[in-house]
């Protein structure tokens, strides 16, 4: 498959694995790519969720209640 026939996700995956020196066997690439796309989708969903939780700031100066 040439780079013109690749999906954007496939191209991105190839760039990342190539940059890291990872060789994915051709017979496993479909499954690994599917998992990669699933993780990318979950990451996007998690980044869009507002849980109302904010990280602690101020060096722990909040008073403990107990």
CHARMM internal coordinates of N, CA and C (Angstrom, degrees):
IC EDIT
DIST 1 N 1 CA 1.4515
DIST 1 CA 1 C 1.5281
ANGL 1 N 1 CA 1 C 108.18
DIST 1 C 2 N 1.3154
ANGL 1 CA 1 C 2 N 116.89
DIHE 1 N 1 CA 1 C 2 N 130.11
DIST 2 N 2 CA 1.4561
ANGL 1 C 2 N 2 CA 120.41
DIHE 1 CA 1 C 2 N 2 CA 178.63
DIST 2 CA 2 C 1.5178
ANGL 2 N 2 CA 2 C 109.45
DIHE 1 C 2 N 2 CA 2 C -83.55
DIST 2 C 3 N 1.3209
ANGL 2 CA 2 C 3 N 115.62
DIHE 2 N 2 CA 2 C 3 N 166.09
DIST 3 N 3 CA 1.4620
ANGL 2 C 3 N 3 CA 119.44
DIHE 2 CA 2 C 3 N 3 CA -179.50
DIST 3 CA 3 C 1.5233
ANGL 3 N 3 CA 3 C 111.49
DIHE 2 C 3 N 3 CA 3 C -65.13
DIST 3 C 4 N 1.3546
ANGL 3 CA 3 C 4 N 118.24
DIHE 3 N 3 CA 3 C 4 N -22.03
DIST 4 N 4 CA 1.4645
ANGL 3 C 4 N 4 CA 121.27
DIHE 3 CA 3 C 4 N 4 CA 177.02
DIST 4 CA 4 C 1.5221
ANGL 4 N 4 CA 4 C 111.63
DIHE 3 C 4 N 4 CA 4 C -71.39
DIST 4 C 5 N 1.3378
ANGL 4 CA 4 C 5 N 117.81
DIHE 4 N 4 CA 4 C 5 N -25.55
DIST 5 N 5 CA 1.4616
ANGL 4 C 5 N 5 CA 122.07
DIHE 4 CA 4 C 5 N 5 CA -177.73
DIST 5 CA 5 C 1.5255
ANGL 5 N 5 CA 5 C 112.66
DIHE 4 C 5 N 5 CA 5 C -92.70
DIST 5 C 6 N 1.3300
ANGL 5 CA 5 C 6 N 118.04
DIHE 5 N 5 CA 5 C 6 N -6.03
DIST 6 N 6 CA 1.4604
ANGL 5 C 6 N 6 CA 122.03
DIHE 5 CA 5 C 6 N 6 CA -177.25
DIST 6 CA 6 C 1.5214
ANGL 6 N 6 CA 6 C 111.30
DIHE 5 C 6 N 6 CA 6 C -79.70
DIST 6 C 7 N 1.3375
ANGL 6 CA 6 C 7 N 114.65
DIHE 6 N 6 CA 6 C 7 N 148.74
DIST 7 N 7 CA 1.4605
ANGL 6 C 7 N 7 CA 119.20
DIHE 6 CA 6 C 7 N 7 CA 171.19
DIST 7 CA 7 C 1.5283
ANGL 7 N 7 CA 7 C 107.23
DIHE 6 C 7 N 7 CA 7 C -75.52
DIST 7 C 8 N 1.3336
ANGL 7 CA 7 C 8 N 117.59
DIHE 7 N 7 CA 7 C 8 N 160.66
DIST 8 N 8 CA 1.4716
ANGL 7 C 8 N 8 CA 118.99
DIHE 7 CA 7 C 8 N 8 CA 177.55
DIST 8 CA 8 C 1.5352
ANGL 8 N 8 CA 8 C 112.60
DIHE 7 C 8 N 8 CA 8 C -57.77
DIST 8 C 9 N 1.3329
ANGL 8 CA 8 C 9 N 117.45
DIHE 8 N 8 CA 8 C 9 N -38.67
DIST 9 N 9 CA 1.4672
ANGL 8 C 9 N 9 CA 120.74
DIHE 8 CA 8 C 9 N 9 CA 179.80
DIST 9 CA 9 C 1.5233
ANGL 9 N 9 CA 9 C 110.71
DIHE 8 C 9 N 9 CA 9 C -66.12
DIST 9 C 10 N 1.3153
ANGL 9 CA 9 C 10 N 116.50
DIHE 9 N 9 CA 9 C 10 N -39.07
DIST 10 N 10 CA 1.4657
ANGL 9 C 10 N 10 CA 121.02
DIHE 9 CA 9 C 10 N 10 CA 179.11
DIST 10 CA 10 C 1.5296
ANGL 10 N 10 CA 10 C 110.84
DIHE 9 C 10 N 10 CA 10 C -65.39
DIST 10 C 11 N 1.3150
ANGL 10 CA 10 C 11 N 115.32
DIHE 10 N 10 CA 10 C 11 N -42.41
DIST 11 N 11 CA 1.4668
ANGL 10 C 11 N 11 CA 119.98
DIHE 10 CA 10 C 11 N 11 CA 178.40
DIST 11 CA 11 C 1.5313
ANGL 11 N 11 CA 11 C 110.19
DIHE 10 C 11 N 11 CA 11 C -63.44
DIST 11 C 12 N 1.3437
ANGL 11 CA 11 C 12 N 116.80
DIHE 11 N 11 CA 11 C 12 N -45.57
DIST 12 N 12 CA 1.4625
ANGL 11 C 12 N 12 CA 121.45
DIHE 11 CA 11 C 12 N 12 CA 179.09
DIST 12 CA 12 C 1.5314
ANGL 12 N 12 CA 12 C 110.54
DIHE 11 C 12 N 12 CA 12 C -59.70
DIST 12 C 13 N 1.3291
ANGL 12 CA 12 C 13 N 116.47
DIHE 12 N 12 CA 12 C 13 N -44.21
DIST 13 N 13 CA 1.4612
ANGL 12 C 13 N 13 CA 121.96
DIHE 12 CA 12 C 13 N 13 CA 179.04
DIST 13 CA 13 C 1.5247
ANGL 13 N 13 CA 13 C 110.52
DIHE 12 C 13 N 13 CA 13 C -60.21
DIST 13 C 14 N 1.3273
ANGL 13 CA 13 C 14 N 116.87
DIHE 13 N 13 CA 13 C 14 N -45.71
DIST 14 N 14 CA 1.4662
ANGL 13 C 14 N 14 CA 120.99
DIHE 13 CA 13 C 14 N 14 CA 179.58
DIST 14 CA 14 C 1.5278
ANGL 14 N 14 CA 14 C 111.70
DIHE 13 C 14 N 14 CA 14 C -63.10
DIST 14 C 15 N 1.3312
ANGL 14 CA 14 C 15 N 116.30
DIHE 14 N 14 CA 14 C 15 N -39.21
DIST 15 N 15 CA 1.4658
ANGL 14 C 15 N 15 CA 119.95
DIHE 14 CA 14 C 15 N 15 CA 178.86
DIST 15 CA 15 C 1.5247
ANGL 15 N 15 CA 15 C 110.18
DIHE 14 C 15 N 15 CA 15 C -64.43
DIST 15 C 16 N 1.3358
ANGL 15 CA 15 C 16 N 116.94
DIHE 15 N 15 CA 15 C 16 N -47.13
DIST 16 N 16 CA 1.4657
ANGL 15 C 16 N 16 CA 120.38
DIHE 15 CA 15 C 16 N 16 CA -178.80
DIST 16 CA 16 C 1.5241
ANGL 16 N 16 CA 16 C 112.21
DIHE 15 C 16 N 16 CA 16 C -64.25
DIST 16 C 17 N 1.3247
ANGL 16 CA 16 C 17 N 117.14
DIHE 16 N 16 CA 16 C 17 N -46.68
DIST 17 N 17 CA 1.4640
ANGL 16 C 17 N 17 CA 119.05
DIHE 16 CA 16 C 17 N 17 CA -179.06
DIST 17 CA 17 C 1.5288
ANGL 17 N 17 CA 17 C 110.69
DIHE 16 C 17 N 17 CA 17 C -66.30
DIST 17 C 18 N 1.3258
ANGL 17 CA 17 C 18 N 116.69
DIHE 17 N 17 CA 17 C 18 N -37.52
DIST 18 N 18 CA 1.4637
ANGL 17 C 18 N 18 CA 120.12
DIHE 17 CA 17 C 18 N 18 CA 177.45
DIST 18 CA 18 C 1.5141
ANGL 18 N 18 CA 18 C 112.03
DIHE 17 C 18 N 18 CA 18 C -65.10
DIST 18 C 19 N 1.3207
ANGL 18 CA 18 C 19 N 116.27
DIHE 18 N 18 CA 18 C 19 N -41.93
DIST 19 N 19 CA 1.4590
ANGL 18 C 19 N 19 CA 121.37
DIHE 18 CA 18 C 19 N 19 CA 179.85
DIST 19 CA 19 C 1.5307
ANGL 19 N 19 CA 19 C 111.11
DIHE 18 C 19 N 19 CA 19 C -63.11
DIST 19 C 20 N 1.3343
ANGL 19 CA 19 C 20 N 115.87
DIHE 19 N 19 CA 19 C 20 N -34.84
DIST 20 N 20 CA 1.4646
ANGL 19 C 20 N 20 CA 120.84
DIHE 19 CA 19 C 20 N 20 CA -179.42
DIST 20 CA 20 C 1.5259
ANGL 20 N 20 CA 20 C 112.90
DIHE 19 C 20 N 20 CA 20 C -88.66
DIST 20 C 21 N 1.3312
ANGL 20 CA 20 C 21 N 116.81
DIHE 20 N 20 CA 20 C 21 N -3.93
DIST 21 N 21 CA 1.4565
ANGL 20 C 21 N 21 CA 120.71
DIHE 20 CA 20 C 21 N 21 CA 179.62
DIST 21 CA 21 C 1.5200
ANGL 21 N 21 CA 21 C 113.34
DIHE 20 C 21 N 21 CA 21 C 74.87
DIST 21 C 22 N 1.3263
ANGL 21 CA 21 C 22 N 116.95
DIHE 21 N 21 CA 21 C 22 N 25.65
DIST 22 N 22 CA 1.4622
ANGL 21 C 22 N 22 CA 121.75
DIHE 21 CA 21 C 22 N 22 CA -179.28
DIST 22 CA 22 C 1.5204
ANGL 22 N 22 CA 22 C 108.87
DIHE 21 C 22 N 22 CA 22 C -94.75
DIST 22 C 23 N 1.3294
ANGL 22 CA 22 C 23 N 116.59
DIHE 22 N 22 CA 22 C 23 N 127.38
DIST 23 N 23 CA 1.4597
ANGL 22 C 23 N 23 CA 121.28
DIHE 22 CA 22 C 23 N 23 CA 176.71
DIST 23 CA 23 C 1.5206
ANGL 23 N 23 CA 23 C 108.66
DIHE 22 C 23 N 23 CA 23 C -105.49
DIST 23 C 24 N 1.3332
ANGL 23 CA 23 C 24 N 116.42
DIHE 23 N 23 CA 23 C 24 N 115.54
DIST 24 N 24 CA 1.4602
ANGL 23 C 24 N 24 CA 121.58
DIHE 23 CA 23 C 24 N 24 CA 178.66
DIST 24 CA 24 C 1.5233
ANGL 24 N 24 CA 24 C 107.37
DIHE 23 C 24 N 24 CA 24 C -96.80
DIST 24 C 25 N 1.3367
ANGL 24 CA 24 C 25 N 118.30
DIHE 24 N 24 CA 24 C 25 N 121.65
DIST 25 N 25 CA 1.4634
ANGL 24 C 25 N 25 CA 120.50
DIHE 24 CA 24 C 25 N 25 CA 178.55
DIST 25 CA 25 C 1.5320
ANGL 25 N 25 CA 25 C 110.88
DIHE 24 C 25 N 25 CA 25 C -57.51
DIST 25 C 26 N 1.3218
ANGL 25 CA 25 C 26 N 116.31
DIHE 25 N 25 CA 25 C 26 N 141.88
DIST 26 N 26 CA 1.4644
ANGL 25 C 26 N 26 CA 121.72
DIHE 25 CA 25 C 26 N 26 CA -176.13
DIST 26 CA 26 C 1.5236
ANGL 26 N 26 CA 26 C 112.36
DIHE 25 C 26 N 26 CA 26 C -56.69
DIST 26 C 27 N 1.3393
ANGL 26 CA 26 C 27 N 117.62
DIHE 26 N 26 CA 26 C 27 N -36.77
DIST 27 N 27 CA 1.4631
ANGL 26 C 27 N 27 CA 119.45
DIHE 26 CA 26 C 27 N 27 CA -177.95
DIST 27 CA 27 C 1.5320
ANGL 27 N 27 CA 27 C 112.40
DIHE 26 C 27 N 27 CA 27 C -74.07
DIST 27 C 28 N 1.3124
ANGL 27 CA 27 C 28 N 118.34
DIHE 27 N 27 CA 27 C 28 N -13.81
DIST 28 N 28 CA 1.4681
ANGL 27 C 28 N 28 CA 121.84
DIHE 27 CA 27 C 28 N 28 CA 178.87
DIST 28 CA 28 C 1.5254
ANGL 28 N 28 CA 28 C 112.87
DIHE 27 C 28 N 28 CA 28 C -105.19
DIST 28 C 29 N 1.3160
ANGL 28 CA 28 C 29 N 116.94
DIHE 28 N 28 CA 28 C 29 N -11.83
DIST 29 N 29 CA 1.4600
ANGL 28 C 29 N 29 CA 120.79
DIHE 28 CA 28 C 29 N 29 CA -172.72
DIST 29 CA 29 C 1.5242
ANGL 29 N 29 CA 29 C 112.73
DIHE 28 C 29 N 29 CA 29 C -59.38
DIST 29 C 30 N 1.3159
ANGL 29 CA 29 C 30 N 118.53
DIHE 29 N 29 CA 29 C 30 N -40.33
DIST 30 N 30 CA 1.4630
ANGL 29 C 30 N 30 CA 120.82
DIHE 29 CA 29 C 30 N 30 CA -179.35
DIST 30 CA 30 C 1.5188
ANGL 30 N 30 CA 30 C 112.21
DIHE 29 C 30 N 30 CA 30 C -59.30
DIST 30 C 31 N 1.3200
ANGL 30 CA 30 C 31 N 117.11
DIHE 30 N 30 CA 30 C 31 N -45.36
DIST 31 N 31 CA 1.4633
ANGL 30 C 31 N 31 CA 121.28
DIHE 30 CA 30 C 31 N 31 CA 179.77
DIST 31 CA 31 C 1.5147
ANGL 31 N 31 CA 31 C 112.52
DIHE 30 C 31 N 31 CA 31 C -69.22
DIST 31 C 32 N 1.3312
ANGL 31 CA 31 C 32 N 116.54
DIHE 31 N 31 CA 31 C 32 N -41.51
DIST 32 N 32 CA 1.4593
ANGL 31 C 32 N 32 CA 120.83
DIHE 31 CA 31 C 32 N 32 CA 179.52
DIST 32 CA 32 C 1.5276
ANGL 32 N 32 CA 32 C 109.84
DIHE 31 C 32 N 32 CA 32 C -66.17
DIST 32 C 33 N 1.3192
ANGL 32 CA 32 C 33 N 117.08
DIHE 32 N 32 CA 32 C 33 N -41.60
DIST 33 N 33 CA 1.4594
ANGL 32 C 33 N 33 CA 121.48
DIHE 32 CA 32 C 33 N 33 CA 178.65
DIST 33 CA 33 C 1.5232
ANGL 33 N 33 CA 33 C 110.69
DIHE 32 C 33 N 33 CA 33 C -63.77
DIST 33 C 34 N 1.3167
ANGL 33 CA 33 C 34 N 117.24
DIHE 33 N 33 CA 33 C 34 N -40.54
DIST 34 N 34 CA 1.4640
ANGL 33 C 34 N 34 CA 121.07
DIHE 33 CA 33 C 34 N 34 CA 177.84
DIST 34 CA 34 C 1.5306
ANGL 34 N 34 CA 34 C 110.70
DIHE 33 C 34 N 34 CA 34 C -61.76
DIST 34 C 35 N 1.3269
ANGL 34 CA 34 C 35 N 116.76
DIHE 34 N 34 CA 34 C 35 N -43.84
DIST 35 N 35 CA 1.4609
ANGL 34 C 35 N 35 CA 120.81
DIHE 34 CA 34 C 35 N 35 CA 176.98
DIST 35 CA 35 C 1.5181
ANGL 35 N 35 CA 35 C 111.95
DIHE 34 C 35 N 35 CA 35 C -63.38
DIST 35 C 36 N 1.3152
ANGL 35 CA 35 C 36 N 116.42
DIHE 35 N 35 CA 35 C 36 N -40.06
DIST 36 N 36 CA 1.4658
ANGL 35 C 36 N 36 CA 122.03
DIHE 35 CA 35 C 36 N 36 CA 178.09
DIST 36 CA 36 C 1.5262
ANGL 36 N 36 CA 36 C 110.29
DIHE 35 C 36 N 36 CA 36 C -61.58
DIST 36 C 37 N 1.3394
ANGL 36 CA 36 C 37 N 116.22
DIHE 36 N 36 CA 36 C 37 N -45.42
DIST 37 N 37 CA 1.4591
ANGL 36 C 37 N 37 CA 119.94
DIHE 36 CA 36 C 37 N 37 CA 179.62
DIST 37 CA 37 C 1.5271
ANGL 37 N 37 CA 37 C 110.78
DIHE 36 C 37 N 37 CA 37 C -64.53
DIST 37 C 38 N 1.3288
ANGL 37 CA 37 C 38 N 117.34
DIHE 37 N 37 CA 37 C 38 N -38.02
DIST 38 N 38 CA 1.4603
ANGL 37 C 38 N 38 CA 120.90
DIHE 37 CA 37 C 38 N 38 CA 177.32
DIST 38 CA 38 C 1.5172
ANGL 38 N 38 CA 38 C 111.98
DIHE 37 C 38 N 38 CA 38 C -62.73
DIST 38 C 39 N 1.3240
ANGL 38 CA 38 C 39 N 116.75
DIHE 38 N 38 CA 38 C 39 N -43.08
DIST 39 N 39 CA 1.4639
ANGL 38 C 39 N 39 CA 120.63
DIHE 38 CA 38 C 39 N 39 CA 178.38
DIST 39 CA 39 C 1.5227
ANGL 39 N 39 CA 39 C 111.67
DIHE 38 C 39 N 39 CA 39 C -65.59
DIST 39 C 40 N 1.3196
ANGL 39 CA 39 C 40 N 116.52
DIHE 39 N 39 CA 39 C 40 N -38.39
DIST 40 N 40 CA 1.4738
ANGL 39 C 40 N 40 CA 119.97
DIHE 39 CA 39 C 40 N 40 CA 177.22
DIST 40 CA 40 C 1.5232
ANGL 40 N 40 CA 40 C 110.43
DIHE 39 C 40 N 40 CA 40 C -62.94
DIST 40 C 41 N 1.3412
ANGL 40 CA 40 C 41 N 116.42
DIHE 40 N 40 CA 40 C 41 N -40.79
DIST 41 N 41 CA 1.4600
ANGL 40 C 41 N 41 CA 120.50
DIHE 40 CA 40 C 41 N 41 CA 178.29
DIST 41 CA 41 C 1.5214
ANGL 41 N 41 CA 41 C 112.14
DIHE 40 C 41 N 41 CA 41 C -65.04
DIST 41 C 42 N 1.3341
ANGL 41 CA 41 C 42 N 116.48
DIHE 41 N 41 CA 41 C 42 N -43.25
DIST 42 N 42 CA 1.4703
ANGL 41 C 42 N 42 CA 120.20
DIHE 41 CA 41 C 42 N 42 CA 178.69
DIST 42 CA 42 C 1.5240
ANGL 42 N 42 CA 42 C 111.05
DIHE 41 C 42 N 42 CA 42 C -64.54
DIST 42 C 43 N 1.3248
ANGL 42 CA 42 C 43 N 116.86
DIHE 42 N 42 CA 42 C 43 N -39.01
DIST 43 N 43 CA 1.4618
ANGL 42 C 43 N 43 CA 120.70
DIHE 42 CA 42 C 43 N 43 CA 178.62
DIST 43 CA 43 C 1.5209
ANGL 43 N 43 CA 43 C 110.46
DIHE 42 C 43 N 43 CA 43 C -61.22
DIST 43 C 44 N 1.3182
ANGL 43 CA 43 C 44 N 116.56
DIHE 43 N 43 CA 43 C 44 N -43.55
DIST 44 N 44 CA 1.4627
ANGL 43 C 44 N 44 CA 120.34
DIHE 43 CA 43 C 44 N 44 CA 178.91
DIST 44 CA 44 C 1.5234
ANGL 44 N 44 CA 44 C 110.75
DIHE 43 C 44 N 44 CA 44 C -62.73
DIST 44 C 45 N 1.3295
ANGL 44 CA 44 C 45 N 117.32
DIHE 44 N 44 CA 44 C 45 N -41.76
DIST 45 N 45 CA 1.4632
ANGL 44 C 45 N 45 CA 120.36
DIHE 44 CA 44 C 45 N 45 CA 178.49
DIST 45 CA 45 C 1.5209
ANGL 45 N 45 CA 45 C 111.40
DIHE 44 C 45 N 45 CA 45 C -64.11
DIST 45 C 46 N 1.3230
ANGL 45 CA 45 C 46 N 116.97
DIHE 45 N 45 CA 45 C 46 N -44.33
DIST 46 N 46 CA 1.4610
ANGL 45 C 46 N 46 CA 120.35
DIHE 45 CA 45 C 46 N 46 CA -178.78
DIST 46 CA 46 C 1.5210
ANGL 46 N 46 CA 46 C 112.12
DIHE 45 C 46 N 46 CA 46 C -66.05
DIST 46 C 47 N 1.2945
ANGL 46 CA 46 C 47 N 117.45
DIHE 46 N 46 CA 46 C 47 N -34.64
DIST 47 N 47 CA 1.4665
ANGL 46 C 47 N 47 CA 120.08
DIHE 46 CA 46 C 47 N 47 CA 178.29
DIST 47 CA 47 C 1.5212
ANGL 47 N 47 CA 47 C 111.41
DIHE 46 C 47 N 47 CA 47 C -69.05
DIST 47 C 48 N 1.3207
ANGL 47 CA 47 C 48 N 116.77
DIHE 47 N 47 CA 47 C 48 N -24.22
DIST 48 N 48 CA 1.4567
ANGL 47 C 48 N 48 CA 120.73
DIHE 47 CA 47 C 48 N 48 CA -178.73
DIST 48 CA 48 C 1.5138
ANGL 48 N 48 CA 48 C 114.02
DIHE 47 C 48 N 48 CA 48 C -89.38
DIST 48 C 49 N 1.3272
ANGL 48 CA 48 C 49 N 118.42
DIHE 48 N 48 CA 48 C 49 N -3.87
DIST 49 N 49 CA 1.4575
ANGL 48 C 49 N 49 CA 121.99
DIHE 48 CA 48 C 49 N 49 CA -177.27
DIST 49 CA 49 C 1.5192
ANGL 49 N 49 CA 49 C 109.80
DIHE 48 C 49 N 49 CA 49 C -89.56
DIST 49 C 50 N 1.3362
ANGL 49 CA 49 C 50 N 116.17
DIHE 49 N 49 CA 49 C 50 N 129.76
DIST 50 N 50 CA 1.4574
ANGL 49 C 50 N 50 CA 120.53
DIHE 49 CA 49 C 50 N 50 CA 174.83
DIST 50 CA 50 C 1.5167
ANGL 50 N 50 CA 50 C 107.65
DIHE 49 C 50 N 50 CA 50 C -104.03
DIST 50 C 51 N 1.3108
ANGL 50 CA 50 C 51 N 116.77
DIHE 50 N 50 CA 50 C 51 N 105.95
DIST 51 N 51 CA 1.4634
ANGL 50 C 51 N 51 CA 121.32
DIHE 50 CA 50 C 51 N 51 CA -177.85
DIST 51 CA 51 C 1.5167
ANGL 51 N 51 CA 51 C 112.05
DIHE 50 C 51 N 51 CA 51 C -86.98
DIST 51 C 52 N 1.3132
ANGL 51 CA 51 C 52 N 117.34
DIHE 51 N 51 CA 51 C 52 N -9.54
DIST 52 N 52 CA 1.4519
ANGL 51 C 52 N 52 CA 120.59
DIHE 51 CA 51 C 52 N 52 CA -175.90
DIST 52 CA 52 C 1.5193
ANGL 52 N 52 CA 52 C 111.78
DIHE 51 C 52 N 52 CA 52 C 83.60
DIST 52 C 53 N 1.3183
ANGL 52 CA 52 C 53 N 117.35
DIHE 52 N 52 CA 52 C 53 N -8.44
DIST 53 N 53 CA 1.4657
ANGL 52 C 53 N 53 CA 121.55
DIHE 52 CA 52 C 53 N 53 CA 179.97
DIST 53 CA 53 C 1.5166
ANGL 53 N 53 CA 53 C 109.31
DIHE 52 C 53 N 53 CA 53 C -82.04
DIST 53 C 54 N 1.2826
ANGL 53 CA 53 C 54 N 115.56
DIHE 53 N 53 CA 53 C 54 N 131.66
DIST 54 N 54 CA 1.4601
ANGL 53 C 54 N 54 CA 120.40
DIHE 53 CA 53 C 54 N 54 CA 176.25
DIST 54 CA 54 C 1.5156
ANGL 54 N 54 CA 54 C 108.23
DIHE 53 C 54 N 54 CA 54 C -121.08
DIST 54 C 55 N 1.2776
ANGL 54 CA 54 C 55 N 115.93
DIHE 54 N 54 CA 54 C 55 N 141.68
DIST 55 N 55 CA 1.4567
ANGL 54 C 55 N 55 CA 120.22
DIHE 54 CA 54 C 55 N 55 CA 179.21
DIST 55 CA 55 C 1.5161
ANGL 55 N 55 CA 55 C 111.56
DIHE 54 C 55 N 55 CA 55 C -64.50
DIST 55 C 56 N 1.3046
ANGL 55 CA 55 C 56 N 116.37
DIHE 55 N 55 CA 55 C 56 N 153.84
DIST 56 N 56 CA 1.4624
ANGL 55 C 56 N 56 CA 120.92
DIHE 55 CA 55 C 56 N 56 CA 178.56
DIST 56 CA 56 C 1.5167
ANGL 56 N 56 CA 56 C 109.82
DIHE 55 C 56 N 56 CA 56 C -70.66
DIST 56 C 57 N 1.3040
ANGL 56 CA 56 C 57 N 114.97
DIHE 56 N 56 CA 56 C 57 N 139.18
DIST 57 N 57 CA 1.4576
ANGL 56 C 57 N 57 CA 120.52
DIHE 56 CA 56 C 57 N 57 CA 174.37
DIST 57 CA 57 C 1.5225
ANGL 57 N 57 CA 57 C 107.87
DIHE 56 C 57 N 57 CA 57 C -133.97
DIST 57 C 58 N 1.2774
ANGL 57 CA 57 C 58 N 118.01
DIHE 57 N 57 CA 57 C 58 N 169.52
DIST 58 N 58 CA 1.4558
ANGL 57 C 58 N 58 CA 121.06
DIHE 57 CA 57 C 58 N 58 CA 176.37
DIST 58 CA 58 C 1.5144
ANGL 58 N 58 CA 58 C 114.05
DIHE 57 C 58 N 58 CA 58 C 87.91
DIST 58 C 59 N 1.3067
ANGL 58 CA 58 C 59 N 117.93
DIHE 58 N 58 CA 58 C 59 N 11.41
DIST 59 N 59 CA 1.4559
ANGL 58 C 59 N 59 CA 120.29
DIHE 58 CA 58 C 59 N 59 CA 175.08
DIST 59 CA 59 C 1.5136
ANGL 59 N 59 CA 59 C 114.62
DIHE 58 C 59 N 59 CA 59 C 68.90
DIST 59 C 60 N 1.3285
ANGL 59 CA 59 C 60 N 118.10
DIHE 59 N 59 CA 59 C 60 N 28.22
DIST 60 N 60 CA 1.4638
ANGL 59 C 60 N 60 CA 121.14
DIHE 59 CA 59 C 60 N 60 CA 176.16
DIST 60 CA 60 C 1.5139
ANGL 60 N 60 CA 60 C 113.60
DIHE 59 C 60 N 60 CA 60 C 74.27
DIST 60 C 61 N 1.3217
ANGL 60 CA 60 C 61 N 117.94
DIHE 60 N 60 CA 60 C 61 N 32.63
DIST 61 N 61 CA 1.4605
ANGL 60 C 61 N 61 CA 120.70
DIHE 60 CA 60 C 61 N 61 CA -178.19
DIST 61 CA 61 C 1.5198
ANGL 61 N 61 CA 61 C 113.10
DIHE 60 C 61 N 61 CA 61 C -84.54
DIST 61 C 62 N 1.3476
ANGL 61 CA 61 C 62 N 117.10
DIHE 61 N 61 CA 61 C 62 N -2.50
DIST 62 N 62 CA 1.4595
ANGL 61 C 62 N 62 CA 118.92
DIHE 61 CA 61 C 62 N 62 CA 178.82
DIST 62 CA 62 C 1.5252
ANGL 62 N 62 CA 62 C 109.20
DIHE 61 C 62 N 62 CA 62 C -68.41
DIST 62 C 63 N 1.3203
ANGL 62 CA 62 C 63 N 116.67
DIHE 62 N 62 CA 62 C 63 N 141.84
DIST 63 N 63 CA 1.4696
ANGL 62 C 63 N 63 CA 120.94
DIHE 62 CA 62 C 63 N 63 CA 178.99
DIST 63 CA 63 C 1.5174
ANGL 63 N 63 CA 63 C 109.52
DIHE 62 C 63 N 63 CA 63 C -75.54
DIST 63 C 64 N 1.3039
ANGL 63 CA 63 C 64 N 116.76
DIHE 63 N 63 CA 63 C 64 N 138.71
DIST 64 N 64 CA 1.4648
ANGL 63 C 64 N 64 CA 121.76
DIHE 63 CA 63 C 64 N 64 CA 177.87
DIST 64 CA 64 C 1.5157
ANGL 64 N 64 CA 64 C 108.69
DIHE 63 C 64 N 64 CA 64 C -84.02
DIST 64 C 65 N 1.3171
ANGL 64 CA 64 C 65 N 115.48
DIHE 64 N 64 CA 64 C 65 N 135.58
DIST 65 N 65 CA 1.4626
ANGL 64 C 65 N 65 CA 121.20
DIHE 64 CA 64 C 65 N 65 CA 177.14
DIST 65 CA 65 C 1.5048
ANGL 65 N 65 CA 65 C 108.02
DIHE 64 C 65 N 65 CA 65 C -105.44
DIST 65 C 66 N 1.3169
ANGL 65 CA 65 C 66 N 116.95
DIHE 65 N 65 CA 65 C 66 N 133.79
DIST 66 N 66 CA 1.4449
ANGL 65 C 66 N 66 CA 115.49
DIHE 65 CA 65 C 66 N 66 CA 179.33
DIST 66 CA 66 C 1.4433
ANGL 66 N 66 CA 66 C 115.50
DIHE 65 C 66 N 66 CA 66 C -178.42
END
COOR INIT
IC SEED 1 N 1 CA 1 C
IC BUILD
